[in-house]
């Protein structure tokens, strides 16, 4: 509000309105203030101007210092208290310029004008901060509504992509079980492949409606998924997983690890002569790092555009925290926040 494009017009109109009220109420007569009307108007204008502009000047610092997603009231409270100090200084400066500089008044003549302008400065500061708080929460409401709408759209996009790949889950599972029974005696390895594939598929279906899952569950899902990849790429792919025990109860976006591994495979050469190394580890800062050596393909597979960008958007909307991507020194890495819920309220809406 303090940076509004028409703020100078508002300052003039507010000053004129205040001055007219002081004249109608005979304020200068009752308080025995001997001052020309144009100087009185100028005093009100200066107090209003310095109070408004002073608040505009200090607002960015208070926003960076105190504004947090969990405690917006603290920002507004500290900003309001600082605004009162600004209003006090504005009143002292205005009275000094008009009374001492222009009229050569002493302390006795400036006493009442100073008191009145301090009161006016505090009231105008209160009025401006009330308007600022109303606009602040209105913008927060609109922002959260937009984020909720974007999250619904993102989830719908991901669900549509999953639906495209489902092809009647029960039919698929039933036939996989039949095929597994046919192969179990002659080819145990093929049977295990089918079982692990079923496990991966079932995890995706069971968690597609959730916004967050425990990292422990995600790691259990990755084991059979890595088995499928090893059968596909053999010695061309190596994946190391190093997760601290205390991090396993934290939460991530469902299938985030699968998407990042698929992203690495899709954009890099994976062969026995040029193996792709993927490293998954925690770093003690409530984050999960997935990195791989860079050996870009000359021709990449068509992108569905729901991989890394999907993860980034969902983290932003669910928790307000960002996904960090680094691409340097021949290593591509993605750092995912590990979130706490059930009391910690790291997530705005865990959906659980």
PADRENSE-545094 format. One record per residue (C-alpha): x negated, z, y negated; residue in three letters. Coordinates in nm, 4 decimals. Each point is the difference from the previous one (the first is absolute). Layout:
MARSE        X        Z        Y residuo
MARSE        X        Z        Y     ala
...
//
This chain:
MARSE        X        Z        Y residuo
MARSE   0.0000   0.0000   0.0000     unk
MARSE  -0.2787   0.0929  -0.2447     unk
MARSE  -0.1471  -0.3514   0.0362     unk
MARSE   0.3276  -0.1794  -0.0669     unk
MARSE  -0.0354  -0.3343  -0.1753     unk
MARSE   0.2347   0.1064  -0.2839     unk
MARSE  -0.1352   0.3530  -0.0381     unk
MARSE  -0.0876  -0.0386  -0.3695     unk
MARSE   0.3567  -0.1024  -0.0780     unk
MARSE   0.1256   0.3047   0.1916     unk
MARSE  -0.2404   0.2243  -0.1940     unk
MARSE   0.1308  -0.1283  -0.3345     unk
MARSE   0.3666   0.0296   0.1018     unk
MARSE  -0.0505   0.3493   0.1437     unk
MARSE  -0.1807   0.1110  -0.3164     unk
MARSE   0.2750  -0.1381  -0.2249     unk
MARSE   0.2671   0.1723   0.2097     unk
MARSE  -0.1843   0.3325  -0.0178     unk
MARSE  -0.0632  -0.0271  -0.3748     unk
MARSE   0.3674  -0.0772  -0.0733     unk
MARSE   0.1026   0.3067   0.1976     unk
MARSE  -0.2404   0.2218  -0.1954     unk
MARSE   0.1435  -0.1354  -0.3267     unk
MARSE   0.3622   0.0477   0.1115     unk
MARSE  -0.0760   0.3574   0.1060     unk
MARSE  -0.1846   0.0768  -0.3272     unk
MARSE  -0.3034   0.1155   0.1961     unk
MARSE  -0.2393  -0.0479  -0.2906     unk
MARSE   0.2259   0.1988  -0.2351     unk
MARSE   0.0550   0.2975   0.2344     unk
MARSE  -0.3682   0.0256   0.0928     unk
MARSE  -0.1118  -0.0533  -0.3619     unk
MARSE  -0.2176  -0.2996   0.0715     unk
MARSE  -0.0827  -0.1936  -0.3143     unk
MARSE  -0.0805  -0.3507   0.1178     unk
MARSE   0.0970  -0.3547  -0.0899     unk
MARSE   0.2376  -0.1659   0.2432     unk
MARSE  -0.2446  -0.2771   0.0900     unk
MARSE  -0.2729   0.2549   0.0810     unk
MARSE   0.2478   0.1956   0.2103     unk
MARSE   0.0878  -0.3168   0.1874     unk
MARSE  -0.3692  -0.0834   0.0377     unk
MARSE  -0.0659   0.3469   0.1446     unk
MARSE   0.2738  -0.0413   0.2628     unk
MARSE  -0.1277  -0.3499   0.0759     unk
MARSE  -0.3582   0.1223   0.0478     unk
MARSE   0.1024   0.2856   0.2300     unk
MARSE   0.2105  -0.2364   0.2096     unk
MARSE  -0.2705  -0.2670   0.0067     unk
MARSE  -0.2875   0.2322   0.0923     unk
MARSE   0.2096   0.1784   0.2646     unk
MARSE   0.1102  -0.3252   0.1643     unk
MARSE  -0.3392  -0.1714  -0.0172     unk
MARSE  -0.1843   0.3144   0.1061     unk
MARSE   0.2147   0.0233   0.3127     unk
MARSE  -0.0594  -0.3684   0.0683     unk
MARSE  -0.3745   0.0531  -0.0280     unk
MARSE  -0.0214   0.2983   0.2412     unk
MARSE   0.2570  -0.1214   0.2544     unk
MARSE  -0.2408  -0.2174   0.2102     unk
MARSE  -0.2397   0.2919   0.0465     unk
MARSE   0.2777   0.2381   0.1108     unk
MARSE   0.1419  -0.2680   0.2307     unk
MARSE  -0.3361  -0.0459   0.1728     unk
MARSE  -0.0707   0.3735   0.0121     unk
MARSE   0.3330   0.1529   0.1021     unk
MARSE   0.2382  -0.2708   0.1244     unk
MARSE   0.0298   0.0259   0.3797     unk
MARSE   0.2709  -0.1281   0.2367     unk
MARSE   0.0774   0.3559   0.1154     unk
MARSE   0.0125   0.1686  -0.3407     unk
MARSE   0.1284  -0.2110  -0.2862     unk
MARSE   0.1400   0.3043  -0.1843     unk
MARSE  -0.3498   0.1377  -0.0555     unk
MARSE  -0.0998  -0.3180  -0.1810     unk
MARSE   0.3077   0.0145  -0.2248     unk
MARSE  -0.0469   0.3718  -0.0726     unk
MARSE  -0.3678  -0.0232  -0.0946     unk
MARSE   0.0629  -0.3148  -0.2001     unk
MARSE   0.2806   0.1743  -0.1924     unk
MARSE  -0.2182   0.3041  -0.0781     unk
MARSE  -0.2795  -0.2253  -0.1227     unk
MARSE   0.2580  -0.1868  -0.2093     unk
MARSE   0.0868   0.3267  -0.1771     unk
MARSE  -0.3638   0.0415  -0.0966     unk
MARSE   0.0018  -0.3573  -0.1301     unk
MARSE   0.3185   0.0731  -0.2009     unk
MARSE  -0.1587   0.3137  -0.1494     unk
MARSE  -0.3065  -0.1948  -0.1093     unk
MARSE   0.2221  -0.2764  -0.1376     unk
MARSE   0.1948   0.2495  -0.2140     unk
MARSE  -0.3192   0.1627  -0.1330     unk
MARSE  -0.1533  -0.3390  -0.0811     unk
MARSE   0.3137  -0.1312  -0.1747     unk
MARSE   0.0442   0.3119  -0.2135     unk
MARSE  -0.3692   0.0009  -0.0882     unk
MARSE   0.0099  -0.3654  -0.1112     unk
MARSE   0.3210   0.0328  -0.2039     unk
MARSE  -0.0350   0.3581  -0.1269     unk
MARSE  -0.3713   0.0545  -0.0471     unk
MARSE  -0.1298  -0.3513  -0.0636     unk
MARSE   0.2862  -0.1537  -0.2006     unk
MARSE   0.1450   0.3118  -0.1705     unk
MARSE  -0.2911   0.2468  -0.0019     unk
MARSE   0.2320   0.2712   0.1349     unk
MARSE  -0.1432   0.3281   0.1204     unk
MARSE   0.0843   0.1979   0.3125     unk
MARSE   0.3103   0.1593  -0.1511     unk
MARSE   0.1576  -0.3326  -0.0991     unk
MARSE  -0.0877  -0.1546   0.3378     unk
MARSE   0.1216   0.2925   0.2095     unk
MARSE   0.3665  -0.0986   0.0335     unk
MARSE  -0.0662  -0.3749   0.0353     unk
MARSE  -0.2537   0.0746   0.2753     unk
MARSE   0.2443   0.2230   0.1904     unk
MARSE   0.2805  -0.2544  -0.0269     unk
MARSE  -0.2207  -0.2886   0.1102     unk
MARSE  -0.1381   0.1957   0.2947     unk
MARSE   0.3594   0.0690   0.1093     unk
MARSE   0.0898  -0.3648  -0.0562     unk
MARSE  -0.3097  -0.1161   0.1903     unk
MARSE   0.0843   0.2193   0.3005     unk
MARSE   0.3621  -0.1191  -0.0013     unk
MARSE  -0.0929  -0.3668  -0.0281     unk
MARSE  -0.2562   0.0483   0.2778     unk
MARSE   0.2685   0.1589   0.2184     unk
MARSE   0.2385  -0.2863  -0.0737     unk
MARSE  -0.2612  -0.2661   0.0766     unk
MARSE  -0.1049   0.1684   0.3250     unk
MARSE   0.3611   0.0345   0.1134     unk
MARSE   0.0438  -0.3743  -0.0494     unk
MARSE  -0.3323  -0.0611   0.1741     unk
MARSE   0.1045   0.2146   0.2994     unk
MARSE   0.3333  -0.1823   0.0309     unk
MARSE  -0.1722  -0.3397  -0.0057     unk
MARSE  -0.2724   0.1269   0.2353     unk
MARSE   0.2431   0.1103   0.2709     unk
MARSE   0.2135  -0.3092  -0.0498     unk
MARSE  -0.3064  -0.2188   0.0623     unk
MARSE  -0.0944   0.2145   0.3017     unk
MARSE   0.3482  -0.0460   0.1410     unk
MARSE  -0.0190  -0.3781  -0.0481     unk
MARSE  -0.3500  -0.0123   0.1498     unk
MARSE   0.1016   0.1996   0.3080     unk
MARSE   0.3098  -0.2152   0.0409     unk
MARSE  -0.2136  -0.3166  -0.0137     unk
MARSE  -0.2517   0.1471   0.2443     unk
MARSE   0.2788   0.0939   0.2412     unk
MARSE   0.1388  -0.3510  -0.0266     unk
MARSE  -0.3444  -0.1533   0.0567     unk
MARSE  -0.0532   0.2276   0.2991     unk
MARSE   0.3310  -0.1092   0.1496     unk
MARSE  -0.0990  -0.3633  -0.0493     unk
MARSE  -0.3450   0.0563   0.1498     unk
MARSE   0.1458   0.1789   0.3014     unk
MARSE   0.2587  -0.2731   0.0424     unk
MARSE  -0.2739  -0.2631  -0.0057     unk
MARSE  -0.2019   0.1861   0.2616     unk
MARSE   0.3082   0.0561   0.2162     unk
MARSE   0.0907  -0.3693  -0.0195     unk
MARSE  -0.3497  -0.0876   0.1173     unk
MARSE   0.0350   0.2452   0.2890     unk
MARSE   0.3438  -0.1330   0.0882     unk
MARSE  -0.1430  -0.3507   0.0220     unk
MARSE  -0.2433   0.1187   0.2641     unk
MARSE   0.2423   0.2159   0.1995     unk
MARSE   0.1946  -0.2707   0.1908     unk
MARSE   0.2360   0.2432   0.1637     unk
MARSE  -0.2161   0.3083   0.0790     unk
MARSE   0.1990   0.1123   0.3041     unk
MARSE  -0.0186  -0.3416   0.1570     unk
MARSE  -0.3757  -0.0086  -0.0624     unk
MARSE  -0.0620   0.3500   0.1394     unk
MARSE   0.2118  -0.0618   0.3066     unk
MARSE  -0.1828  -0.3190   0.0846     unk
MARSE  -0.3383   0.1600  -0.0650     unk
MARSE   0.0913   0.2697   0.2516     unk
MARSE   0.0961  -0.2659   0.2543     unk
MARSE  -0.3239  -0.1878  -0.0615     unk
MARSE  -0.1979   0.3238   0.0271     unk
MARSE   0.1591   0.0698   0.3388     unk
MARSE  -0.0916  -0.3466   0.1219     unk
MARSE  -0.3648   0.0350  -0.1066     unk
MARSE  -0.0762   0.3607   0.0851     unk
MARSE  -0.1201  -0.0716   0.3552     unk
MARSE  -0.2035  -0.3104  -0.0667     unk
MARSE  -0.1373   0.0576  -0.3515     unk
MARSE  -0.0092   0.3616  -0.1329     unk
MARSE  -0.1802  -0.1153  -0.3159     unk
MARSE   0.2867  -0.2343  -0.0884     unk
MARSE   0.2434   0.2817   0.0629     unk
MARSE  -0.1881   0.2292  -0.2380     unk
MARSE  -0.0031  -0.2737  -0.2643     unk
MARSE   0.3769  -0.0251   0.0216     unk
MARSE   0.0414   0.3779  -0.0185     unk
MARSE  -0.2243   0.0289  -0.3044     unk
MARSE   0.1782  -0.2887  -0.1676     unk
MARSE   0.3322   0.1753   0.0618     unk
MARSE  -0.1390   0.3202  -0.1519     unk
MARSE  -0.1120  -0.1812  -0.3143     unk
MARSE   0.3284  -0.1821  -0.0324     unk
MARSE   0.2050   0.3151   0.0532     unk
MARSE  -0.1977   0.1891  -0.2680     unk
MARSE   0.0657  -0.2697  -0.2576     unk
MARSE   0.3712  -0.0042   0.0779     unk
MARSE   0.0338   0.3793  -0.0029     unk
MARSE  -0.1790   0.0451  -0.3326     unk
MARSE   0.1116  -0.3001  -0.2018     unk
MARSE   0.2620   0.2071  -0.1894     unk
MARSE  -0.2406   0.2834  -0.0880     unk
MARSE  -0.1986   0.0127  -0.3197     unk
MARSE  -0.2713   0.2317   0.1325     unk
MARSE  -0.1310   0.1007   0.3438     unk
MARSE  -0.2608   0.2489   0.1137     unk
MARSE  -0.3501  -0.1410   0.0263     unk
MARSE  -0.0083   0.1445   0.3534     unk
MARSE   0.2873  -0.2297   0.1007     unk
MARSE  -0.1644  -0.2973  -0.1686     unk
MARSE  -0.3225   0.0634   0.1950     unk
MARSE   0.1911   0.0269   0.3282     unk
MARSE   0.1571  -0.3355  -0.0802     unk
MARSE  -0.3376  -0.1576  -0.0845     unk
MARSE  -0.1483   0.0763   0.3440     unk
MARSE   0.2187  -0.2458   0.1950     unk
MARSE  -0.0169  -0.2446  -0.2885     unk
MARSE  -0.3804   0.0004   0.0144     unk
MARSE   0.0200  -0.0552   0.3761     unk
MARSE   0.2000  -0.3183  -0.0603     unk
MARSE  -0.2545  -0.1169  -0.2571     unk
MARSE  -0.2919   0.0683   0.2334     unk
MARSE   0.1618  -0.2142   0.2654     unk
MARSE   0.0455  -0.2759  -0.2553     unk
MARSE  -0.3443   0.0075  -0.1650     unk
MARSE  -0.2144   0.1795   0.2598     unk
MARSE  -0.3495   0.0517  -0.1470     unk
MARSE   0.0895  -0.1725  -0.3257     unk
MARSE   0.1692   0.3134  -0.1354     unk
MARSE  -0.1093   0.3634  -0.0168     unk
MARSE   0.2073   0.2776  -0.1562     unk
MARSE  -0.1232   0.3548  -0.0595     unk
MARSE   0.2412   0.2822  -0.0858     unk
MARSE  -0.1315   0.3245  -0.1471     unk
MARSE   0.2825   0.2249  -0.1202     unk
MARSE  -0.0405   0.3681  -0.0863     unk
MARSE   0.2399   0.2274   0.1877     unk
MARSE   0.1379   0.1579  -0.3199     unk
MARSE   0.0981  -0.3447  -0.1287     unk
MARSE   0.2174  -0.0904   0.2976     unk
MARSE   0.3032   0.1930  -0.1304     unk
MARSE  -0.0019  -0.1902  -0.3302     unk
MARSE   0.2185  -0.3060  -0.0484     unk
MARSE  -0.0409  -0.3732  -0.0513     unk
MARSE   0.2245  -0.3033  -0.0324     unk
MARSE   0.1183  -0.1151   0.3479     unk
MARSE  -0.2140  -0.2716   0.1618     unk
MARSE  -0.2449   0.0093  -0.2926     unk
MARSE  -0.3017   0.0005   0.2327     unk
MARSE   0.1381  -0.2924   0.1988     unk
MARSE   0.0563  -0.2017  -0.3186     unk
MARSE  -0.3543   0.0675  -0.1239     unk
MARSE  -0.1571  -0.0899   0.3346     unk
MARSE   0.2067  -0.3184   0.0159     unk
MARSE  -0.1038  -0.0780  -0.3572     unk
MARSE  -0.3679   0.0346   0.0919     unk
MARSE   0.0381  -0.2232   0.3069     unk
MARSE   0.2020  -0.2596  -0.1899     unk
MARSE  -0.2595  -0.0481  -0.2735     unk
MARSE  -0.3247   0.0347   0.1957     unk
MARSE  -0.1801  -0.1742   0.2861     unk
MARSE   0.0406   0.1897   0.3277     unk
MARSE  -0.2310  -0.1254   0.2741     unk
MARSE  -0.2622   0.1171   0.2476     unk
MARSE  -0.2753  -0.1486  -0.2144     unk
MARSE   0.1423   0.1428  -0.3229     unk
MARSE   0.1878   0.3155   0.0993     unk
MARSE   0.2323   0.1671  -0.2458     unk
MARSE  -0.0604   0.3741  -0.0411     unk
MARSE   0.2905   0.2090  -0.1271     unk
MARSE  -0.0540   0.3651  -0.0906     unk
MARSE   0.2852   0.2485  -0.0493     unk
MARSE  -0.0928   0.3448  -0.1283     unk
MARSE   0.1012   0.2876  -0.2268     unk
MARSE  -0.2323   0.1156  -0.2763     unk
MARSE   0.1162   0.3566  -0.0662     unk
MARSE   0.1919  -0.0930  -0.3166     unk
MARSE   0.3435  -0.0467   0.1591     unk
MARSE  -0.0602  -0.3726   0.0258     unk
MARSE  -0.0399  -0.2407   0.2897     unk
MARSE  -0.2521  -0.2838  -0.0262     unk
MARSE   0.0284  -0.3237   0.1986     unk
MARSE  -0.3019  -0.2276  -0.0465     unk
MARSE  -0.1457  -0.3111   0.1627     unk
MARSE  -0.3002  -0.2261  -0.0385     unk
MARSE   0.0719  -0.3169  -0.1968     unk
MARSE  -0.0342  -0.3324   0.1789     unk
MARSE   0.2776  -0.2085  -0.1567     unk
MARSE   0.1689  -0.2815   0.1864     unk
MARSE  -0.0218  -0.3466  -0.1462     unk
MARSE   0.3698  -0.0473   0.0746     unk
MARSE   0.2213   0.3084  -0.0038     unk
MARSE   0.3325   0.0466   0.1729     unk
MARSE   0.3166  -0.0360  -0.2125     unk
MARSE   0.0844   0.3273  -0.1699     unk
MARSE   0.3411   0.1684   0.0292     unk
MARSE  -0.0808   0.1969  -0.3197     unk
MARSE   0.1267   0.3279   0.1446     unk
MARSE  -0.3323   0.1451   0.1156     unk
MARSE  -0.2342   0.1666  -0.2471     unk
MARSE   0.2306  -0.0558  -0.2979     unk
MARSE   0.2883   0.1550   0.1954     unk
MARSE  -0.2081   0.3104   0.0739     unk
MARSE  -0.1144   0.0244  -0.3612     unk
MARSE   0.3532  -0.0269  -0.1370     unk
MARSE   0.1505   0.2489   0.2433     unk
MARSE  -0.2658   0.2619  -0.0766     unk
MARSE   0.0549  -0.0478  -0.3720     unk
MARSE   0.3765   0.0394   0.0268     unk
MARSE   0.0027   0.2831   0.2551     unk
MARSE  -0.2758   0.2223  -0.1370     unk
MARSE  -0.1180  -0.1428  -0.3319     unk
MARSE  -0.3526  -0.0235   0.1465     unk
MARSE  -0.1922  -0.3241   0.0220     unk
MARSE  -0.1755  -0.1816   0.2825     unk
MARSE  -0.3620  -0.0771  -0.0871     unk
MARSE  -0.1590  -0.3291   0.1065     unk
MARSE  -0.3751  -0.0632  -0.0181     unk
MARSE  -0.1822  -0.3224   0.0761     unk
MARSE  -0.3752   0.0307  -0.0442     unk
MARSE  -0.3324  -0.0015   0.1862     unk
MARSE   0.1485  -0.2043   0.2810     unk
MARSE   0.2610   0.2661   0.0828     unk
MARSE   0.3735  -0.0134  -0.0649     unk
MARSE   0.1680   0.3422  -0.0055     unk
MARSE   0.3471   0.1345  -0.0659     unk
MARSE   0.0533   0.3699  -0.0813     unk
MARSE   0.3448   0.1407   0.0808     unk
MARSE   0.1244   0.3350  -0.1398     unk
MARSE   0.0945   0.2538   0.2665     unk
MARSE   0.3193   0.1673  -0.1170     unk
MARSE   0.1406   0.3481   0.0502     unk
MARSE   0.3717   0.0661   0.0300     unk
MARSE   0.2264   0.2879   0.1092     unk
MARSE  -0.0769   0.2376  -0.2877     unk
MARSE  -0.2860  -0.1762  -0.1729     unk
MARSE   0.2325  -0.2691  -0.1443     unk
MARSE  -0.2701  -0.2607  -0.0134     unk
MARSE   0.2674  -0.2518   0.0803     unk
MARSE   0.2889  -0.0563  -0.2373     unk
MARSE   0.2199  -0.0983   0.2863     unk
MARSE  -0.1422   0.0186   0.3487     unk
MARSE   0.3120  -0.1412   0.1578     unk
MARSE  -0.0328   0.2446   0.2890     unk
//
